[in-house]
């Protein structure tokens, strides 16, 4: 199964633009790289969403907290922003 880059460019345009520059850029980068699109192809059809790939990456990055202090600081700021919305 081939995942269309449009899935990620649409996410960048409609979901992330103006809200999250990081996820907008990540979505555009994934759309441009077939190997990254292939990662999502392994998921069951209903779960082939940009947010699933980003959630998996987010989970892996958070696992690095102890190894990379900057990641820990960034993730803590994210939690605070989310909690105060």
mmCIF file of the N, C-alpha and C atoms, coordinates in Angstrom:
data_MODEL
# 
_entry.id   MODEL 
# 
loop_
_atom_site.group_PDB 
_atom_site.id 
_atom_site.type_symbol 
_atom_site.label_atom_id 
_atom_site.label_alt_id 
_atom_site.label_comp_id 
_atom_site.label_asym_id 
_atom_site.label_entity_id 
_atom_site.label_seq_id 
_atom_site.pdbx_PDB_ins_code 
_atom_site.Cartn_x 
_atom_site.Cartn_y 
_atom_site.Cartn_z 
_atom_site.occupancy 
_atom_site.B_iso_or_equiv 
_atom_site.pdbx_formal_charge 
_atom_site.auth_seq_id 
_atom_site.auth_comp_id 
_atom_site.auth_asym_id 
_atom_site.auth_atom_id 
_atom_site.pdbx_PDB_model_num 
ATOM 1   N N  . UNK A 1 1  ? 0.842  -1.182 0.000  1.00 0.00 ? 1  UNK A N  1 
ATOM 2   C CA . UNK A 1 1  ? 0.000  0.000  0.000  1.00 0.00 ? 1  UNK A CA 1 
ATOM 3   C C  . UNK A 1 1  ? 0.884  1.240  0.000  1.00 0.00 ? 1  UNK A C  1 
ATOM 4   N N  . UNK A 1 2  ? 0.611  2.143  -0.884 1.00 0.00 ? 2  UNK A N  1 
ATOM 5   C CA . UNK A 1 2  ? 1.362  3.386  -0.971 1.00 0.00 ? 2  UNK A CA 1 
ATOM 6   C C  . UNK A 1 2  ? 0.541  4.500  -0.323 1.00 0.00 ? 2  UNK A C  1 
ATOM 7   N N  . UNK A 1 3  ? 1.169  5.248  0.542  1.00 0.00 ? 3  UNK A N  1 
ATOM 8   C CA . UNK A 1 3  ? 0.511  6.382  1.190  1.00 0.00 ? 3  UNK A CA 1 
ATOM 9   C C  . UNK A 1 3  ? 0.775  7.625  0.348  1.00 0.00 ? 3  UNK A C  1 
ATOM 10  N N  . UNK A 1 4  ? -0.257 8.333  0.019  1.00 0.00 ? 4  UNK A N  1 
ATOM 11  C CA . UNK A 1 4  ? -0.130 9.531  -0.798 1.00 0.00 ? 4  UNK A CA 1 
ATOM 12  C C  . UNK A 1 4  ? 0.479  10.681 0.004  1.00 0.00 ? 4  UNK A C  1 
ATOM 13  N N  . UNK A 1 5  ? 1.422  11.407 -0.594 1.00 0.00 ? 5  UNK A N  1 
ATOM 14  C CA . UNK A 1 5  ? 1.964  12.591 0.071  1.00 0.00 ? 5  UNK A CA 1 
ATOM 15  C C  . UNK A 1 5  ? 0.880  13.628 0.387  1.00 0.00 ? 5  UNK A C  1 
ATOM 16  N N  . UNK A 1 6  ? -0.222 13.570 -0.355 1.00 0.00 ? 6  UNK A N  1 
ATOM 17  C CA . UNK A 1 6  ? -1.322 14.510 -0.139 1.00 0.00 ? 6  UNK A CA 1 
ATOM 18  C C  . UNK A 1 6  ? -1.862 14.428 1.283  1.00 0.00 ? 6  UNK A C  1 
ATOM 19  N N  . UNK A 1 7  ? -1.815 13.248 1.881  1.00 0.00 ? 7  UNK A N  1 
ATOM 20  C CA . UNK A 1 7  ? -2.262 13.096 3.268  1.00 0.00 ? 7  UNK A CA 1 
ATOM 21  C C  . UNK A 1 7  ? -1.524 14.079 4.169  1.00 0.00 ? 7  UNK A C  1 
ATOM 22  N N  . UNK A 1 8  ? -0.221 14.196 3.953  1.00 0.00 ? 8  UNK A N  1 
ATOM 23  C CA . UNK A 1 8  ? 0.592  15.048 4.807  1.00 0.00 ? 8  UNK A CA 1 
ATOM 24  C C  . UNK A 1 8  ? 0.564  16.514 4.383  1.00 0.00 ? 8  UNK A C  1 
ATOM 25  N N  . UNK A 1 9  ? 0.494  16.786 3.096  1.00 0.00 ? 9  UNK A N  1 
ATOM 26  C CA . UNK A 1 9  ? 0.408  18.192 2.681  1.00 0.00 ? 9  UNK A CA 1 
ATOM 27  C C  . UNK A 1 9  ? -0.938 18.781 3.097  1.00 0.00 ? 9  UNK A C  1 
ATOM 28  N N  . UNK A 1 10 ? -1.992 17.972 3.041  1.00 0.00 ? 10 UNK A N  1 
ATOM 29  C CA . UNK A 1 10 ? -3.305 18.441 3.500  1.00 0.00 ? 10 UNK A CA 1 
ATOM 30  C C  . UNK A 1 10 ? -3.271 18.702 4.999  1.00 0.00 ? 10 UNK A C  1 
ATOM 31  N N  . UNK A 1 11 ? -2.644 17.809 5.748  1.00 0.00 ? 11 UNK A N  1 
ATOM 32  C CA . UNK A 1 11 ? -2.498 18.018 7.191  1.00 0.00 ? 11 UNK A CA 1 
ATOM 33  C C  . UNK A 1 11 ? -1.748 19.326 7.448  1.00 0.00 ? 11 UNK A C  1 
ATOM 34  N N  . UNK A 1 12 ? -0.658 19.540 6.713  1.00 0.00 ? 12 UNK A N  1 
ATOM 35  C CA . UNK A 1 12 ? 0.127  20.767 6.889  1.00 0.00 ? 12 UNK A CA 1 
ATOM 36  C C  . UNK A 1 12 ? -0.716 22.004 6.607  1.00 0.00 ? 12 UNK A C  1 
ATOM 37  N N  . UNK A 1 13 ? -1.484 21.952 5.527  1.00 0.00 ? 13 UNK A N  1 
ATOM 38  C CA . UNK A 1 13 ? -2.280 23.114 5.101  1.00 0.00 ? 13 UNK A CA 1 
ATOM 39  C C  . UNK A 1 13 ? -3.492 23.377 5.988  1.00 0.00 ? 13 UNK A C  1 
ATOM 40  N N  . UNK A 1 14 ? -4.202 22.318 6.361  1.00 0.00 ? 14 UNK A N  1 
ATOM 41  C CA . UNK A 1 14 ? -5.487 22.499 7.036  1.00 0.00 ? 14 UNK A CA 1 
ATOM 42  C C  . UNK A 1 14 ? -5.433 22.363 8.560  1.00 0.00 ? 14 UNK A C  1 
ATOM 43  N N  . UNK A 1 15 ? -4.500 21.593 9.061  1.00 0.00 ? 15 UNK A N  1 
ATOM 44  C CA . UNK A 1 15 ? -4.458 21.339 10.503 1.00 0.00 ? 15 UNK A CA 1 
ATOM 45  C C  . UNK A 1 15 ? -3.335 22.091 11.208 1.00 0.00 ? 15 UNK A C  1 
ATOM 46  N N  . UNK A 1 16 ? -2.165 22.148 10.590 1.00 0.00 ? 16 UNK A N  1 
ATOM 47  C CA . UNK A 1 16 ? -0.996 22.671 11.301 1.00 0.00 ? 16 UNK A CA 1 
ATOM 48  C C  . UNK A 1 16 ? -0.678 24.135 10.988 1.00 0.00 ? 16 UNK A C  1 
ATOM 49  N N  . UNK A 1 17 ? -0.980 24.578 9.780  1.00 0.00 ? 17 UNK A N  1 
ATOM 50  C CA . UNK A 1 17 ? -0.625 25.953 9.402  1.00 0.00 ? 17 UNK A CA 1 
ATOM 51  C C  . UNK A 1 17 ? -1.258 26.959 10.357 1.00 0.00 ? 17 UNK A C  1 
ATOM 52  N N  . UNK A 1 18 ? -0.420 27.832 10.879 1.00 0.00 ? 18 UNK A N  1 
ATOM 53  C CA . UNK A 1 18 ? -0.897 28.858 11.792 1.00 0.00 ? 18 UNK A CA 1 
ATOM 54  C C  . UNK A 1 18 ? -1.110 28.369 13.213 1.00 0.00 ? 18 UNK A C  1 
ATOM 55  N N  . UNK A 1 19 ? -0.976 27.076 13.436 1.00 0.00 ? 19 UNK A N  1 
ATOM 56  C CA . UNK A 1 19 ? -1.189 26.494 14.764 1.00 0.00 ? 19 UNK A CA 1 
ATOM 57  C C  . UNK A 1 19 ? 0.115  25.906 15.302 1.00 0.00 ? 19 UNK A C  1 
ATOM 58  N N  . UNK A 1 20 ? 0.789  25.145 14.456 1.00 0.00 ? 20 UNK A N  1 
ATOM 59  C CA . UNK A 1 20 ? 2.024  24.489 14.874 1.00 0.00 ? 20 UNK A CA 1 
ATOM 60  C C  . UNK A 1 20 ? 3.036  24.504 13.731 1.00 0.00 ? 20 UNK A C  1 
ATOM 61  N N  . UNK A 1 21 ? 3.951  25.461 13.748 1.00 0.00 ? 21 UNK A N  1 
ATOM 62  C CA . UNK A 1 21 ? 4.975  25.496 12.702 1.00 0.00 ? 21 UNK A CA 1 
ATOM 63  C C  . UNK A 1 21 ? 5.800  24.212 12.651 1.00 0.00 ? 21 UNK A C  1 
ATOM 64  N N  . UNK A 1 22 ? 6.029  23.602 13.810 1.00 0.00 ? 22 UNK A N  1 
ATOM 65  C CA . UNK A 1 22 ? 6.795  22.363 13.843 1.00 0.00 ? 22 UNK A CA 1 
ATOM 66  C C  . UNK A 1 22 ? 6.075  21.260 13.082 1.00 0.00 ? 22 UNK A C  1 
ATOM 67  N N  . UNK A 1 23 ? 4.803  21.018 13.389 1.00 0.00 ? 23 UNK A N  1 
ATOM 68  C CA . UNK A 1 23 ? 4.078  19.946 12.719 1.00 0.00 ? 23 UNK A CA 1 
ATOM 69  C C  . UNK A 1 23 ? 3.798  20.275 11.259 1.00 0.00 ? 23 UNK A C  1 
ATOM 70  N N  . UNK A 1 24 ? 3.656  21.541 10.937 1.00 0.00 ? 24 UNK A N  1 
ATOM 71  C CA . UNK A 1 24 ? 3.495  21.912 9.531  1.00 0.00 ? 24 UNK A CA 1 
ATOM 72  C C  . UNK A 1 24 ? 4.754  21.528 8.757  1.00 0.00 ? 24 UNK A C  1 
ATOM 73  N N  . UNK A 1 25 ? 5.904  21.873 9.306  1.00 0.00 ? 25 UNK A N  1 
ATOM 74  C CA . UNK A 1 25 ? 7.155  21.537 8.621  1.00 0.00 ? 25 UNK A CA 1 
ATOM 75  C C  . UNK A 1 25 ? 7.377  20.029 8.565  1.00 0.00 ? 25 UNK A C  1 
ATOM 76  N N  . UNK A 1 26 ? 7.127  19.348 9.681  1.00 0.00 ? 26 UNK A N  1 
ATOM 77  C CA . UNK A 1 26 ? 7.289  17.887 9.687  1.00 0.00 ? 26 UNK A CA 1 
ATOM 78  C C  . UNK A 1 26 ? 6.389  17.234 8.642  1.00 0.00 ? 26 UNK A C  1 
ATOM 79  N N  . UNK A 1 27 ? 5.153  17.681 8.537  1.00 0.00 ? 27 UNK A N  1 
ATOM 80  C CA . UNK A 1 27 ? 4.228  17.096 7.563  1.00 0.00 ? 27 UNK A CA 1 
ATOM 81  C C  . UNK A 1 27 ? 4.746  17.285 6.137  1.00 0.00 ? 27 UNK A C  1 
ATOM 82  N N  . UNK A 1 28 ? 5.274  18.452 5.859  1.00 0.00 ? 28 UNK A N  1 
ATOM 83  C CA . UNK A 1 28 ? 5.806  18.698 4.514  1.00 0.00 ? 28 UNK A CA 1 
ATOM 84  C C  . UNK A 1 28 ? 7.056  17.860 4.252  1.00 0.00 ? 28 UNK A C  1 
ATOM 85  N N  . UNK A 1 29 ? 7.865  17.683 5.267  1.00 0.00 ? 29 UNK A N  1 
ATOM 86  C CA . UNK A 1 29 ? 9.064  16.850 5.117  1.00 0.00 ? 29 UNK A CA 1 
ATOM 87  C C  . UNK A 1 29 ? 8.688  15.388 4.887  1.00 0.00 ? 29 UNK A C  1 
ATOM 88  N N  . UNK A 1 30 ? 7.721  14.887 5.637  1.00 0.00 ? 30 UNK A N  1 
ATOM 89  C CA . UNK A 1 30 ? 7.274  13.504 5.448  1.00 0.00 ? 30 UNK A CA 1 
ATOM 90  C C  . UNK A 1 30 ? 6.698  13.328 4.046  1.00 0.00 ? 30 UNK A C  1 
ATOM 91  N N  . UNK A 1 31 ? 5.913  14.290 3.587  1.00 0.00 ? 31 UNK A N  1 
ATOM 92  C CA . UNK A 1 31 ? 5.306  14.206 2.254  1.00 0.00 ? 31 UNK A CA 1 
ATOM 93  C C  . UNK A 1 31 ? 6.361  14.088 1.161  1.00 0.00 ? 31 UNK A C  1 
ATOM 94  N N  . UNK A 1 32 ? 7.526  14.637 1.401  1.00 0.00 ? 32 UNK A N  1 
ATOM 95  C CA . UNK A 1 32 ? 8.591  14.638 0.397  1.00 0.00 ? 32 UNK A CA 1 
ATOM 96  C C  . UNK A 1 32 ? 9.491  13.403 0.463  1.00 0.00 ? 32 UNK A C  1 
ATOM 97  N N  . UNK A 1 33 ? 9.233  12.513 1.420  1.00 0.00 ? 33 UNK A N  1 
ATOM 98  C CA . UNK A 1 33 ? 10.115 11.354 1.610  1.00 0.00 ? 33 UNK A CA 1 
ATOM 99  C C  . UNK A 1 33 ? 9.324  10.047 1.583  1.00 0.00 ? 33 UNK A C  1 
ATOM 100 N N  . UNK A 1 34 ? 9.392  9.342  0.468  1.00 0.00 ? 34 UNK A N  1 
ATOM 101 C CA . UNK A 1 34 ? 8.652  8.080  0.339  1.00 0.00 ? 34 UNK A CA 1 
ATOM 102 C C  . UNK A 1 34 ? 8.958  7.067  1.447  1.00 0.00 ? 34 UNK A C  1 
ATOM 103 N N  . UNK A 1 35 ? 10.181 7.015  1.924  1.00 0.00 ? 35 UNK A N  1 
ATOM 104 C CA . UNK A 1 35 ? 10.515 6.047  2.983  1.00 0.00 ? 35 UNK A CA 1 
ATOM 105 C C  . UNK A 1 35 ? 9.733  6.332  4.262  1.00 0.00 ? 35 UNK A C  1 
ATOM 106 N N  . UNK A 1 36 ? 9.502  7.612  4.550  1.00 0.00 ? 36 UNK A N  1 
ATOM 107 C CA . UNK A 1 36 ? 8.712  7.955  5.734  1.00 0.00 ? 36 UNK A CA 1 
ATOM 108 C C  . UNK A 1 36 ? 7.232  7.659  5.511  1.00 0.00 ? 36 UNK A C  1 
ATOM 109 N N  . UNK A 1 37 ? 6.758  7.906  4.309  1.00 0.00 ? 37 UNK A N  1 
ATOM 110 C CA . UNK A 1 37 ? 5.366  7.564  3.992  1.00 0.00 ? 37 UNK A CA 1 
ATOM 111 C C  . UNK A 1 37 ? 5.136  6.064  4.132  1.00 0.00 ? 37 UNK A C  1 
ATOM 112 N N  . UNK A 1 38 ? 6.144  5.283  3.774  1.00 0.00 ? 38 UNK A N  1 
ATOM 113 C CA . UNK A 1 38 ? 6.032  3.821  3.873  1.00 0.00 ? 38 UNK A CA 1 
ATOM 114 C C  . UNK A 1 38 ? 5.841  3.352  5.309  1.00 0.00 ? 38 UNK A C  1 
ATOM 115 N N  . UNK A 1 39 ? 6.358  4.090  6.275  1.00 0.00 ? 39 UNK A N  1 
ATOM 116 C CA . UNK A 1 39 ? 6.173  3.703  7.676  1.00 0.00 ? 39 UNK A CA 1 
ATOM 117 C C  . UNK A 1 39 ? 4.691  3.642  8.036  1.00 0.00 ? 39 UNK A C  1 
ATOM 118 N N  . UNK A 1 40 ? 3.934  4.575  7.529  1.00 0.00 ? 40 UNK A N  1 
ATOM 119 C CA . UNK A 1 40 ? 2.511  4.627  7.836  1.00 0.00 ? 40 UNK A CA 1 
ATOM 120 C C  . UNK A 1 40 ? 1.735  3.534  7.103  1.00 0.00 ? 40 UNK A C  1 
ATOM 121 N N  . UNK A 1 41 ? 2.263  3.067  5.999  1.00 0.00 ? 41 UNK A N  1 
ATOM 122 C CA . UNK A 1 41 ? 1.584  2.030  5.219  1.00 0.00 ? 41 UNK A CA 1 
ATOM 123 C C  . UNK A 1 41 ? 1.430  0.727  6.006  1.00 0.00 ? 41 UNK A C  1 
ATOM 124 N N  . UNK A 1 42 ? 2.271  0.529  7.009  1.00 0.00 ? 42 UNK A N  1 
ATOM 125 C CA . UNK A 1 42 ? 2.194  -0.692 7.818  1.00 0.00 ? 42 UNK A CA 1 
ATOM 126 C C  . UNK A 1 42 ? 1.024  -0.666 8.796  1.00 0.00 ? 42 UNK A C  1 
ATOM 127 N N  . UNK A 1 43 ? 0.444  0.494  9.025  1.00 0.00 ? 43 UNK A N  1 
ATOM 128 C CA . UNK A 1 43 ? -0.673 0.619  9.973  1.00 0.00 ? 43 UNK A CA 1 
ATOM 129 C C  . UNK A 1 43 ? -1.967 0.123  9.335  1.00 0.00 ? 43 UNK A C  1 
ATOM 130 N N  . UNK A 1 44 ? -2.903 -0.357 10.142 1.00 0.00 ? 44 UNK A N  1 
ATOM 131 C CA . UNK A 1 44 ? -4.217 -0.729 9.604  1.00 0.00 ? 44 UNK A CA 1 
ATOM 132 C C  . UNK A 1 44 ? -4.857 0.483  8.908  1.00 0.00 ? 44 UNK A C  1 
ATOM 133 N N  . UNK A 1 45 ? -5.625 0.244  7.894  1.00 0.00 ? 45 UNK A N  1 
ATOM 134 C CA . UNK A 1 45 ? -6.200 1.322  7.075  1.00 0.00 ? 45 UNK A CA 1 
ATOM 135 C C  . UNK A 1 45 ? -6.843 2.461  7.889  1.00 0.00 ? 45 UNK A C  1 
ATOM 136 N N  . UNK A 1 46 ? -7.673 2.169  8.897  1.00 0.00 ? 46 UNK A N  1 
ATOM 137 C CA . UNK A 1 46 ? -8.298 3.279  9.635  1.00 0.00 ? 46 UNK A CA 1 
ATOM 138 C C  . UNK A 1 46 ? -7.301 4.136  10.428 1.00 0.00 ? 46 UNK A C  1 
ATOM 139 N N  . UNK A 1 47 ? -6.109 3.608  10.636 1.00 0.00 ? 47 UNK A N  1 
ATOM 140 C CA . UNK A 1 47 ? -5.119 4.333  11.432 1.00 0.00 ? 47 UNK A CA 1 
ATOM 141 C C  . UNK A 1 47 ? -4.062 5.026  10.576 1.00 0.00 ? 47 UNK A C  1 
ATOM 142 N N  . UNK A 1 48 ? -4.230 5.059  9.298  1.00 0.00 ? 48 UNK A N  1 
ATOM 143 C CA . UNK A 1 48 ? -3.256 5.703  8.410  1.00 0.00 ? 48 UNK A CA 1 
ATOM 144 C C  . UNK A 1 48 ? -3.519 7.204  8.363  1.00 0.00 ? 48 UNK A C  1 
ATOM 145 N N  . UNK A 1 49 ? -3.088 7.847  9.430  1.00 0.00 ? 49 UNK A N  1 
ATOM 146 C CA . UNK A 1 49 ? -3.291 9.293  9.578  1.00 0.00 ? 49 UNK A CA 1 
ATOM 147 C C  . UNK A 1 49 ? -1.969 9.946  9.946  1.00 0.00 ? 49 UNK A C  1 
ATOM 148 N N  . UNK A 1 50 ? -1.814 11.177 9.542  1.00 0.00 ? 50 UNK A N  1 
ATOM 149 C CA . UNK A 1 50 ? -0.595 11.918 9.868  1.00 0.00 ? 50 UNK A CA 1 
ATOM 150 C C  . UNK A 1 50 ? -0.398 11.972 11.375 1.00 0.00 ? 50 UNK A C  1 
ATOM 151 N N  . UNK A 1 51 ? -1.480 12.172 12.103 1.00 0.00 ? 51 UNK A N  1 
ATOM 152 C CA . UNK A 1 51 ? -1.369 12.301 13.558 1.00 0.00 ? 51 UNK A CA 1 
ATOM 153 C C  . UNK A 1 51 ? -0.833 11.022 14.210 1.00 0.00 ? 51 UNK A C  1 
ATOM 154 N N  . UNK A 1 52 ? -1.113 9.867  13.622 1.00 0.00 ? 52 UNK A N  1 
ATOM 155 C CA . UNK A 1 52 ? -0.596 8.614  14.181 1.00 0.00 ? 52 UNK A CA 1 
ATOM 156 C C  . UNK A 1 52 ? 0.922  8.570  14.072 1.00 0.00 ? 52 UNK A C  1 
ATOM 157 N N  . UNK A 1 53 ? 1.448  8.942  12.907 1.00 0.00 ? 53 UNK A N  1 
ATOM 158 C CA . UNK A 1 53 ? 2.897  8.950  12.738 1.00 0.00 ? 53 UNK A CA 1 
ATOM 159 C C  . UNK A 1 53 ? 3.538  9.951  13.693 1.00 0.00 ? 53 UNK A C  1 
ATOM 160 N N  . UNK A 1 54 ? 2.960  11.140 13.807 1.00 0.00 ? 54 UNK A N  1 
ATOM 161 C CA . UNK A 1 54 ? 3.520  12.155 14.695 1.00 0.00 ? 54 UNK A CA 1 
ATOM 162 C C  . UNK A 1 54 ? 3.417  11.729 16.161 1.00 0.00 ? 54 UNK A C  1 
ATOM 163 N N  . UNK A 1 55 ? 2.365  11.059 16.536 1.00 0.00 ? 55 UNK A N  1 
ATOM 164 C CA . UNK A 1 55 ? 2.232  10.571 17.911 1.00 0.00 ? 55 UNK A CA 1 
ATOM 165 C C  . UNK A 1 55 ? 3.312  9.543  18.229 1.00 0.00 ? 55 UNK A C  1 
ATOM 166 N N  . UNK A 1 56 ? 3.596  8.675  17.280 1.00 0.00 ? 56 UNK A N  1 
ATOM 167 C CA . UNK A 1 56 ? 4.641  7.667  17.486 1.00 0.00 ? 56 UNK A CA 1 
ATOM 168 C C  . UNK A 1 56 ? 6.006  8.334  17.643 1.00 0.00 ? 56 UNK A C  1 
ATOM 169 N N  . UNK A 1 57 ? 6.286  9.318  16.808 1.00 0.00 ? 57 UNK A N  1 
ATOM 170 C CA . UNK A 1 57 ? 7.554  10.040 16.901 1.00 0.00 ? 57 UNK A CA 1 
ATOM 171 C C  . UNK A 1 57 ? 7.623  10.795 18.233 1.00 0.00 ? 57 UNK A C  1 
ATOM 172 N N  . UNK A 1 58 ? 6.536  11.426 18.610 1.00 0.00 ? 58 UNK A N  1 
ATOM 173 C CA . UNK A 1 58 ? 6.484  12.163 19.874 1.00 0.00 ? 58 UNK A CA 1 
ATOM 174 C C  . UNK A 1 58 ? 6.781  11.234 21.041 1.00 0.00 ? 58 UNK A C  1 
ATOM 175 N N  . UNK A 1 59 ? 6.188  10.050 21.027 1.00 0.00 ? 59 UNK A N  1 
ATOM 176 C CA . UNK A 1 59 ? 6.410  9.073  22.085 1.00 0.00 ? 59 UNK A CA 1 
ATOM 177 C C  . UNK A 1 59 ? 7.887  8.678  22.154 1.00 0.00 ? 59 UNK A C  1 
ATOM 178 N N  . UNK A 1 60 ? 8.503  8.467  21.006 1.00 0.00 ? 60 UNK A N  1 
ATOM 179 C CA . UNK A 1 60 ? 9.925  8.100  20.975 1.00 0.00 ? 60 UNK A CA 1 
ATOM 180 C C  . UNK A 1 60 ? 10.802 9.240  21.491 1.00 0.00 ? 60 UNK A C  1 
ATOM 181 N N  . UNK A 1 61 ? 10.476 10.470 21.119 1.00 0.00 ? 61 UNK A N  1 
ATOM 182 C CA . UNK A 1 61 ? 11.259 11.621 21.574 1.00 0.00 ? 61 UNK A CA 1 
ATOM 183 C C  . UNK A 1 61 ? 11.138 11.783 23.086 1.00 0.00 ? 61 UNK A C  1 
ATOM 184 N N  . UNK A 1 62 ? 9.939  11.622 23.620 1.00 0.00 ? 62 UNK A N  1 
ATOM 185 C CA . UNK A 1 62 ? 9.769  11.748 25.067 1.00 0.00 ? 62 UNK A CA 1 
ATOM 186 C C  . UNK A 1 62 ? 10.550 10.684 25.821 1.00 0.00 ? 62 UNK A C  1 
ATOM 187 N N  . UNK A 1 63 ? 10.758 9.533  25.195 1.00 0.00 ? 63 UNK A N  1 
ATOM 188 C CA . UNK A 1 63 ? 11.543 8.475  25.825 1.00 0.00 ? 63 UNK A CA 1 
ATOM 189 C C  . UNK A 1 63 ? 13.010 8.882  25.969 1.00 0.00 ? 63 UNK A C  1 
ATOM 190 N N  . UNK A 1 64 ? 13.425 9.912  25.237 1.00 0.00 ? 64 UNK A N  1 
ATOM 191 C CA . UNK A 1 64 ? 14.806 10.382 25.300 1.00 0.00 ? 64 UNK A CA 1 
ATOM 192 C C  . UNK A 1 64 ? 15.040 11.393 26.412 1.00 0.00 ? 64 UNK A C  1 
ATOM 193 N N  . UNK A 1 65 ? 14.013 11.738 27.169 1.00 0.00 ? 65 UNK A N  1 
ATOM 194 C CA . UNK A 1 65 ? 14.116 12.786 28.191 1.00 0.00 ? 65 UNK A CA 1 
ATOM 195 C C  . UNK A 1 65 ? 15.377 12.679 29.046 1.00 0.00 ? 65 UNK A C  1 
ATOM 196 N N  . UNK A 1 66 ? 15.675 11.519 29.541 1.00 0.00 ? 66 UNK A N  1 
ATOM 197 C CA . UNK A 1 66 ? 16.833 11.376 30.413 1.00 0.00 ? 66 UNK A CA 1 
ATOM 198 C C  . UNK A 1 66 ? 18.152 11.570 29.695 1.00 0.00 ? 66 UNK A C  1 
ATOM 199 N N  . UNK A 1 67 ? 18.177 11.315 28.393 1.00 0.00 ? 67 UNK A N  1 
ATOM 200 C CA . UNK A 1 67 ? 19.417 11.411 27.636 1.00 0.00 ? 67 UNK A CA 1 
ATOM 201 C C  . UNK A 1 67 ? 19.685 12.801 27.084 1.00 0.00 ? 67 UNK A C  1 
ATOM 202 N N  . UNK A 1 68 ? 18.627 13.549 26.854 1.00 0.00 ? 68 UNK A N  1 
ATOM 203 C CA . UNK A 1 68 ? 18.758 14.855 26.221 1.00 0.00 ? 68 UNK A CA 1 
ATOM 204 C C  . UNK A 1 68 ? 17.987 15.895 27.036 1.00 0.00 ? 68 UNK A C  1 
ATOM 205 N N  . UNK A 1 69 ? 18.684 16.635 27.884 1.00 0.00 ? 69 UNK A N  1 
ATOM 206 C CA . UNK A 1 69 ? 18.003 17.613 28.748 1.00 0.00 ? 69 UNK A CA 1 
ATOM 207 C C  . UNK A 1 69 ? 17.144 18.621 27.980 1.00 0.00 ? 69 UNK A C  1 
ATOM 208 N N  . UNK A 1 70 ? 17.552 19.009 26.784 1.00 0.00 ? 70 UNK A N  1 
ATOM 209 C CA . UNK A 1 70 ? 16.760 19.977 26.012 1.00 0.00 ? 70 UNK A CA 1 
ATOM 210 C C  . UNK A 1 70 ? 15.403 19.394 25.643 1.00 0.00 ? 70 UNK A C  1 
ATOM 211 N N  . UNK A 1 71 ? 15.345 18.107 25.364 1.00 0.00 ? 71 UNK A N  1 
ATOM 212 C CA . UNK A 1 71 ? 14.075 17.453 25.049 1.00 0.00 ? 71 UNK A CA 1 
ATOM 213 C C  . UNK A 1 71 ? 13.180 17.470 26.269 1.00 0.00 ? 71 UNK A C  1 
ATOM 214 N N  . UNK A 1 72 ? 13.747 17.194 27.433 1.00 0.00 ? 72 UNK A N  1 
ATOM 215 C CA . UNK A 1 72 ? 12.964 17.197 28.665 1.00 0.00 ? 72 UNK A CA 1 
ATOM 216 C C  . UNK A 1 72 ? 12.387 18.583 28.928 1.00 0.00 ? 72 UNK A C  1 
ATOM 217 N N  . UNK A 1 73 ? 13.203 19.623 28.751 1.00 0.00 ? 73 UNK A N  1 
ATOM 218 C CA . UNK A 1 73 ? 12.710 20.980 28.973 1.00 0.00 ? 73 UNK A CA 1 
ATOM 219 C C  . UNK A 1 73 ? 11.600 21.322 27.987 1.00 0.00 ? 73 UNK A C  1 
ATOM 220 N N  . UNK A 1 74 ? 11.774 20.956 26.721 1.00 0.00 ? 74 UNK A N  1 
ATOM 221 C CA . UNK A 1 74 ? 10.764 21.254 25.700 1.00 0.00 ? 74 UNK A CA 1 
ATOM 222 C C  . UNK A 1 74 ? 9.474  20.494 25.981 1.00 0.00 ? 74 UNK A C  1 
ATOM 223 N N  . UNK A 1 75 ? 9.569  19.233 26.376 1.00 0.00 ? 75 UNK A N  1 
ATOM 224 C CA . UNK A 1 75 ? 8.356  18.463 26.639 1.00 0.00 ? 75 UNK A CA 1 
ATOM 225 C C  . UNK A 1 75 ? 7.633  18.986 27.873 1.00 0.00 ? 75 UNK A C  1 
ATOM 226 N N  . UNK A 1 76 ? 8.371  19.448 28.871 1.00 0.00 ? 76 UNK A N  1 
ATOM 227 C CA . UNK A 1 76 ? 7.739  20.023 30.059 1.00 0.00 ? 76 UNK A CA 1 
ATOM 228 C C  . UNK A 1 76 ? 7.003  21.310 29.706 1.00 0.00 ? 76 UNK A C  1 
ATOM 229 N N  . UNK A 1 77 ? 7.566  22.138 28.861 1.00 0.00 ? 77 UNK A N  1 
ATOM 230 C CA . UNK A 1 77 ? 6.895  23.371 28.427 1.00 0.00 ? 77 UNK A CA 1 
ATOM 231 C C  . UNK A 1 77 ? 5.620  23.016 27.671 1.00 0.00 ? 77 UNK A C  1 
ATOM 232 N N  . UNK A 1 78 ? 5.667  21.986 26.845 1.00 0.00 ? 78 UNK A N  1 
ATOM 233 C CA . UNK A 1 78 ? 4.502  21.568 26.075 1.00 0.00 ? 78 UNK A CA 1 
ATOM 234 C C  . UNK A 1 78 ? 3.375  21.137 27.011 1.00 0.00 ? 78 UNK A C  1 
ATOM 235 N N  . UNK A 1 79 ? 3.710  20.391 28.055 1.00 0.00 ? 79 UNK A N  1 
ATOM 236 C CA . UNK A 1 79 ? 2.711  19.935 29.018 1.00 0.00 ? 79 UNK A CA 1 
ATOM 237 C C  . UNK A 1 79 ? 2.077  21.126 29.723 1.00 0.00 ? 79 UNK A C  1 
ATOM 238 N N  . UNK A 1 80 ? 2.883  22.102 30.083 1.00 0.00 ? 80 UNK A N  1 
ATOM 239 C CA . UNK A 1 80 ? 2.361  23.292 30.758 1.00 0.00 ? 80 UNK A CA 1 
ATOM 240 C C  . UNK A 1 80 ? 1.424  24.056 29.826 1.00 0.00 ? 80 UNK A C  1 
ATOM 241 N N  . UNK A 1 81 ? 1.822  24.248 28.571 1.00 0.00 ? 81 UNK A N  1 
ATOM 242 C CA . UNK A 1 81 ? 0.956  24.965 27.618 1.00 0.00 ? 81 UNK A CA 1 
ATOM 243 C C  . UNK A 1 81 ? -0.371 24.240 27.438 1.00 0.00 ? 81 UNK A C  1 
ATOM 244 N N  . UNK A 1 82 ? -0.324 22.925 27.310 1.00 0.00 ? 82 UNK A N  1 
ATOM 245 C CA . UNK A 1 82 ? -1.536 22.145 27.105 1.00 0.00 ? 82 UNK A CA 1 
ATOM 246 C C  . UNK A 1 82 ? -2.446 22.251 28.329 1.00 0.00 ? 82 UNK A C  1 
ATOM 247 N N  . UNK A 1 83 ? -1.871 22.182 29.499 1.00 0.00 ? 83 UNK A N  1 
ATOM 248 C CA . UNK A 1 83 ? -2.655 22.204 30.734 1.00 0.00 ? 83 UNK A CA 1 
ATOM 249 C C  . UNK A 1 83 ? -3.296 23.560 30.987 1.00 0.00 ? 83 UNK A C  1 
ATOM 250 N N  . UNK A 1 84 ? -2.736 24.619 30.424 1.00 0.00 ? 84 UNK A N  1 
ATOM 251 C CA . UNK A 1 84 ? -3.264 25.957 30.691 1.00 0.00 ? 84 UNK A CA 1 
ATOM 252 C C  . UNK A 1 84 ? -4.201 26.451 29.605 1.00 0.00 ? 84 UNK A C  1 
ATOM 253 N N  . UNK A 1 85 ? -4.500 25.656 28.631 1.00 0.00 ? 85 UNK A N  1 
ATOM 254 C CA . UNK A 1 85 ? -5.421 26.074 27.558 1.00 0.00 ? 85 UNK A CA 1 
ATOM 255 C C  . UNK A 1 85 ? -6.846 25.984 27.998 1.00 0.00 ? 85 UNK A C  1 
# 
